[in-house]
Amino acid sequence: MNLATATDWMNDWDPLIILVSTVALTAITGYYAYLTRSMASSARTAAEQSRIAAEASLSSVAVAEASVDVQFDVKPGMLATLGDVRQLLSRLESEGSRPDDTVSFSKVTSWQNLLLTCRGATVTVHGLKLTYVSVQNPDPTDSNVVSSTGTYYEDMDLIPTENLPRLCHAGETVQFEVKDRSAGENLAEIRATISYSFGNGPVRAREANWTRPPVTHTHESDSTARH
């Protein structure tokens, strides 16, 4: 085939070649577009399935943790300074008390710490907030008349005596400092909110209350000395 013949052949078949090439390119482009949509759809389906699986896993963990027995006890620590005790004893001796007399230190003790005891499952303690304190105020003219003064606190964090967070097993205690409480106050009720978690999981909150046990009054408990 000489050059002239080849040129004539190209001129005759060029439209058909262009048409075939265009159709082939369109088909290839359409196929790749279909593959792209299919892959995107598969990715969305996989992501949705992963999300559902993750939510189901979190729900299972939440149900399992909710069934765990987690409890806390709180108790006030009433302490007195050595100087206050010495002054009380000196006064009682000057008033004629004998060495074998029973002595009450309630009027010189003050609320200085709060003991948190973990019960049940092992948890990580993050902190404690004081939310409510009730103090009884006996009538000085009538010992049978008692009024109460309740104080609500908003997010009053108590300072721990050790570094937190810390792991707390059943029966172990964490101590928190309590400041600026008056000596001799008659605590009736304490409410607190404890922040805790299971290991490195989300921090949760649990309330704990303390109520002063009933006091059985005797002729010795209301006096500073037994005669």
DOZA-119665 format. One record per residue (C-alpha): residue number from 1; residue in three letters; y, x, z. Coordinates in nm, 3 decimals. Example, Ala and Ser with C-alpha at 12.3 -4.5 7.8 and 13.67 -1.06 7.14 Angstrom:
(1; 'Ala'; (-0.450; 1.230; 0.780))
(2; 'Ser'; (-0.106; 1.367; 0.714))
END
This chain:
(1; 'Met'; (0.000; 0.000; 0.000))
(2; 'Asn'; (0.325; 0.154; -0.110))
(3; 'Leu'; (0.654; 0.122; 0.071))
(4; 'Ala'; (0.778; -0.163; -0.144))
(5; 'Thr'; (0.461; -0.361; -0.090))
(6; 'Ala'; (0.474; -0.298; 0.286))
(7; 'Thr'; (0.832; -0.409; 0.297))
(8; 'Asp'; (0.753; -0.727; 0.110))
(9; 'Trp'; (0.459; -0.794; 0.345))
(10; 'Met'; (0.680; -0.751; 0.652))
(11; 'Asn'; (0.941; -0.980; 0.508))
(12; 'Asp'; (0.678; -1.243; 0.435))
(13; 'Trp'; (0.505; -1.229; 0.774))
(14; 'Asp'; (0.796; -1.134; 1.001))
(15; 'Pro'; (0.879; -1.493; 1.111))
(16; 'Leu'; (0.516; -1.555; 1.196))
(17; 'Ile'; (0.489; -1.229; 1.391))
(18; 'Ile'; (0.805; -1.312; 1.585))
(19; 'Leu'; (0.672; -1.660; 1.658))
(20; 'Val'; (0.338; -1.529; 1.781))
(21; 'Ser'; (0.507; -1.264; 1.997))
(22; 'Thr'; (0.742; -1.522; 2.144))
(23; 'Val'; (0.457; -1.760; 2.225))
(24; 'Ala'; (0.255; -1.478; 2.379))
(25; 'Leu'; (0.550; -1.360; 2.589))
(26; 'Thr'; (0.620; -1.716; 2.702))
(27; 'Ala'; (0.258; -1.760; 2.803))
(28; 'Ile'; (0.255; -1.435; 2.997))
(29; 'Thr'; (0.584; -1.522; 3.170))
(30; 'Gly'; (0.453; -1.866; 3.262))
(31; 'Tyr'; (0.131; -1.717; 3.399))
(32; 'Tyr'; (0.321; -1.471; 3.618))
(33; 'Ala'; (0.548; -1.752; 3.739))
(34; 'Tyr'; (0.239; -1.953; 3.833))
(35; 'Leu'; (0.093; -1.655; 4.018))
(36; 'Thr'; (0.421; -1.602; 4.202))
(37; 'Arg'; (0.439; -1.967; 4.312))
(38; 'Ser'; (0.075; -1.959; 4.415))
(39; 'Met'; (0.124; -1.643; 4.622))
(40; 'Ala'; (0.437; -1.788; 4.784))
(41; 'Ser'; (0.254; -2.108; 4.867))
(42; 'Ser'; (-0.036; -1.911; 5.014))
(43; 'Ala'; (0.208; -1.707; 5.223))
(44; 'Arg'; (0.376; -2.022; 5.354))
(45; 'Thr'; (0.039; -2.175; 5.435))
(46; 'Ala'; (-0.072; -1.858; 5.615))
(47; 'Ala'; (0.256; -1.846; 5.812))
(48; 'Glu'; (0.222; -2.210; 5.913))
(49; 'Gln'; (-0.137; -2.157; 6.022))
(50; 'Ser'; (-0.030; -1.851; 6.224))
(51; 'Arg'; (0.246; -2.054; 6.389))
(52; 'Ile'; (0.005; -2.334; 6.479))
(53; 'Ala'; (-0.246; -2.083; 6.616))
(54; 'Ala'; (0.025; -1.911; 6.823))
(55; 'Glu'; (0.146; -2.243; 6.964))
(56; 'Ala'; (-0.210; -2.342; 7.049))
(57; 'Ser'; (-0.264; -2.008; 7.220))
(58; 'Leu'; (0.057; -2.043; 7.423))
(59; 'Ser'; (-0.039; -2.397; 7.516))
(60; 'Ser'; (-0.381; -2.280; 7.633))
(61; 'Val'; (-0.222; -2.004; 7.841))
(62; 'Ala'; (0.027; -2.249; 7.994))
(63; 'Val'; (-0.254; -2.490; 8.085))
(64; 'Ala'; (-0.459; -2.209; 8.235))
(65; 'Glu'; (-0.165; -2.074; 8.438))
(66; 'Ala'; (-0.070; -2.421; 8.557))
(67; 'Ser'; (-0.416; -2.457; 8.710))
(68; 'Val'; (-0.383; -2.132; 8.906))
(69; 'Asp'; (-0.332; -2.180; 9.281))
(70; 'Val'; (0.006; -2.024; 9.359))
(71; 'Gln'; (0.162; -2.083; 9.700))
(72; 'Phe'; (0.423; -1.914; 9.916))
(73; 'Asp'; (0.513; -1.933; 10.284))
(74; 'Val'; (0.855; -1.842; 10.422))
(75; 'Lys'; (0.934; -1.769; 10.786))
(76; 'Pro'; (1.253; -1.650; 10.957))
(77; 'Gly'; (1.252; -1.325; 11.149))
(78; 'Met'; (1.441; -1.365; 11.477))
(79; 'Leu'; (1.547; -1.035; 11.631))
(80; 'Ala'; (1.774; -0.912; 11.908))
(81; 'Thr'; (1.953; -0.583; 11.961))
(82; 'Leu'; (1.860; -0.362; 12.254))
(83; 'Gly'; (2.216; -0.383; 12.385))
(84; 'Asp'; (2.212; -0.764; 12.394))
(85; 'Val'; (1.876; -0.764; 12.574))
(86; 'Arg'; (2.001; -0.517; 12.835))
(87; 'Gln'; (2.313; -0.723; 12.899))
(88; 'Leu'; (2.102; -1.036; 12.943))
(89; 'Leu'; (1.864; -0.864; 13.187))
(90; 'Ser'; (2.152; -0.716; 13.386))
(91; 'Arg'; (2.313; -1.058; 13.416))
(92; 'Leu'; (1.987; -1.220; 13.527))
(93; 'Glu'; (1.929; -0.948; 13.787))
(94; 'Ser'; (2.280; -0.996; 13.920))
(95; 'Glu'; (2.210; -1.368; 13.948))
(96; 'Gly'; (1.905; -1.300; 14.166))
(97; 'Ser'; (1.617; -1.317; 13.916))
(98; 'Arg'; (1.297; -1.146; 14.028))
(99; 'Pro'; (1.086; -0.896; 13.827))
(100; 'Asp'; (0.806; -1.150; 13.778))
(101; 'Asp'; (1.038; -1.427; 13.649))
(102; 'Thr'; (0.991; -1.549; 13.291))
(103; 'Val'; (1.284; -1.469; 13.064))
(104; 'Ser'; (1.390; -1.639; 12.739))
(105; 'Phe'; (1.569; -1.424; 12.481))
(106; 'Ser'; (1.654; -1.710; 12.245))
(107; 'Lys'; (2.028; -1.695; 12.319))
(108; 'Val'; (2.056; -1.328; 12.219))
(109; 'Thr'; (1.830; -1.332; 11.912))
(110; 'Ser'; (1.960; -1.397; 11.560))
(111; 'Trp'; (1.807; -1.467; 11.222))
(112; 'Gln'; (1.797; -1.127; 11.049))
(113; 'Asn'; (1.526; -1.148; 10.783))
(114; 'Leu'; (1.309; -1.389; 10.587))
(115; 'Leu'; (0.940; -1.311; 10.541))
(116; 'Leu'; (0.779; -1.429; 10.218))
(117; 'Thr'; (0.400; -1.446; 10.230))
(118; 'Cys'; (0.196; -1.486; 9.911))
(119; 'Arg'; (-0.092; -1.733; 9.918))
(120; 'Gly'; (-0.360; -1.799; 9.659))
(121; 'Ala'; (-0.346; -1.608; 9.330))
(122; 'Thr'; (-0.201; -1.260; 9.285))
(123; 'Val'; (0.146; -1.277; 9.129))
(124; 'Thr'; (0.443; -1.053; 9.061))
(125; 'Val'; (0.737; -1.141; 9.287))
(126; 'His'; (1.081; -1.099; 9.126))
(127; 'Gly'; (1.316; -1.239; 9.390))
(128; 'Leu'; (1.409; -1.516; 9.633))
(129; 'Lys'; (1.704; -1.754; 9.650))
(130; 'Leu'; (1.806; -1.937; 9.965))
(131; 'Thr'; (1.880; -2.302; 9.884))
(132; 'Tyr'; (1.911; -2.489; 10.216))
(133; 'Val'; (1.932; -2.416; 10.590))
(134; 'Ser'; (1.940; -2.671; 10.871))
(135; 'Val'; (2.048; -2.579; 11.224))
(136; 'Gln'; (2.008; -2.802; 11.530))
(137; 'Asn'; (2.299; -2.834; 11.768))
(138; 'Pro'; (2.195; -2.956; 12.114))
(139; 'Asp'; (2.457; -3.152; 12.305))
(140; 'Pro'; (2.576; -2.930; 12.594))
(141; 'Thr'; (2.617; -3.236; 12.816))
(142; 'Asp'; (2.280; -3.396; 12.735))
(143; 'Ser'; (1.972; -3.192; 12.642))
(144; 'Asn'; (1.807; -3.502; 12.492))
(145; 'Val'; (2.079; -3.542; 12.228))
(146; 'Val'; (2.045; -3.314; 11.925))
(147; 'Ser'; (2.245; -3.314; 11.601))
(148; 'Ser'; (2.175; -3.111; 11.288))
(149; 'Thr'; (2.399; -2.925; 11.045))
(150; 'Gly'; (2.257; -2.869; 10.696))
(151; 'Thr'; (2.403; -2.622; 10.448))
(152; 'Tyr'; (2.311; -2.610; 10.077))
(153; 'Tyr'; (2.337; -2.280; 9.892))
(154; 'Glu'; (2.374; -2.236; 9.518))
(155; 'Asp'; (2.190; -1.932; 9.381))
(156; 'Met'; (2.216; -1.729; 9.701))
(157; 'Asp'; (1.996; -1.428; 9.630))
(158; 'Leu'; (1.862; -1.250; 9.937))
(159; 'Ile'; (1.832; -0.872; 9.923))
(160; 'Pro'; (1.473; -0.743; 9.943))
(161; 'Thr'; (1.390; -0.452; 10.171))
(162; 'Glu'; (1.177; -0.298; 9.892))
(163; 'Asn'; (1.198; -0.262; 9.517))
(164; 'Leu'; (1.122; -0.572; 9.312))
(165; 'Pro'; (0.944; -0.687; 9.105))
(166; 'Arg'; (0.622; -0.601; 9.284))
(167; 'Leu'; (0.263; -0.722; 9.279))
(168; 'Cys'; (0.182; -0.949; 9.573))
(169; 'His'; (-0.176; -1.032; 9.671))
(170; 'Ala'; (-0.280; -1.320; 9.896))
(171; 'Gly'; (-0.176; -1.250; 10.254))
(172; 'Glu'; (0.080; -0.982; 10.165))
(173; 'Thr'; (0.446; -1.022; 10.260))
(174; 'Val'; (0.781; -0.934; 10.110))
(175; 'Gln'; (1.080; -0.908; 10.344))
(176; 'Phe'; (1.437; -1.010; 10.257))
(177; 'Glu'; (1.751; -0.935; 10.453))
(178; 'Val'; (1.959; -1.213; 10.609))
(179; 'Lys'; (2.310; -1.125; 10.722))
(180; 'Asp'; (2.591; -1.275; 10.927))
(181; 'Arg'; (2.387; -1.526; 11.128))
(182; 'Ser'; (2.499; -1.619; 11.479))
(183; 'Ala'; (2.292; -1.527; 11.783))
(184; 'Gly'; (2.125; -1.817; 11.956))
(185; 'Glu'; (2.134; -2.060; 11.662))
(186; 'Asn'; (1.846; -2.306; 11.660))
(187; 'Leu'; (1.700; -2.302; 11.308))
(188; 'Ala'; (1.533; -2.629; 11.210))
(189; 'Glu'; (1.454; -2.598; 10.838))
(190; 'Ile'; (1.472; -2.342; 10.558))
(191; 'Arg'; (1.424; -2.399; 10.185))
(192; 'Ala'; (1.392; -2.122; 9.929))
(193; 'Thr'; (1.307; -2.073; 9.561))
(194; 'Ile'; (1.082; -1.782; 9.468))
(195; 'Ser'; (1.087; -1.620; 9.124))
(196; 'Tyr'; (0.745; -1.493; 9.015))
(197; 'Ser'; (0.529; -1.423; 8.712))
(198; 'Phe'; (0.171; -1.357; 8.615))
(199; 'Gly'; (0.182; -0.990; 8.524))
(200; 'Asn'; (0.438; -0.933; 8.249))
(201; 'Gly'; (0.447; -1.303; 8.155))
(202; 'Pro'; (0.750; -1.533; 8.172))
(203; 'Val'; (0.929; -1.566; 8.506))
(204; 'Arg'; (0.863; -1.895; 8.685))
(205; 'Ala'; (1.003; -2.061; 8.998))
(206; 'Arg'; (0.830; -2.213; 9.298))
(207; 'Glu'; (0.984; -2.371; 9.609))
(208; 'Ala'; (0.878; -2.296; 9.965))
(209; 'Asn'; (0.991; -2.461; 10.289))
(210; 'Trp'; (0.980; -2.371; 10.655))
(211; 'Thr'; (1.021; -2.623; 10.937))
(212; 'Arg'; (1.050; -2.527; 11.300))
(213; 'Pro'; (0.736; -2.630; 11.489))
(214; 'Pro'; (0.783; -2.895; 11.759))
(215; 'Val'; (0.872; -2.746; 12.095))
(216; 'Thr'; (0.699; -2.872; 12.406))
(217; 'His'; (0.962; -2.862; 12.677))
(218; 'Thr'; (0.864; -2.746; 13.024))
(219; 'His'; (1.063; -2.655; 13.329))
(220; 'Glu'; (1.025; -2.291; 13.229))
(221; 'Ser'; (1.115; -2.312; 12.860))
(222; 'Asp'; (1.464; -2.449; 12.922))
(223; 'Ser'; (1.556; -2.201; 13.191))
(224; 'Thr'; (1.600; -1.832; 13.194))
(225; 'Ala'; (1.400; -1.777; 13.508))
(226; 'Arg'; (1.108; -1.930; 13.694))
(227; 'His'; (1.161; -1.984; 14.067))
END
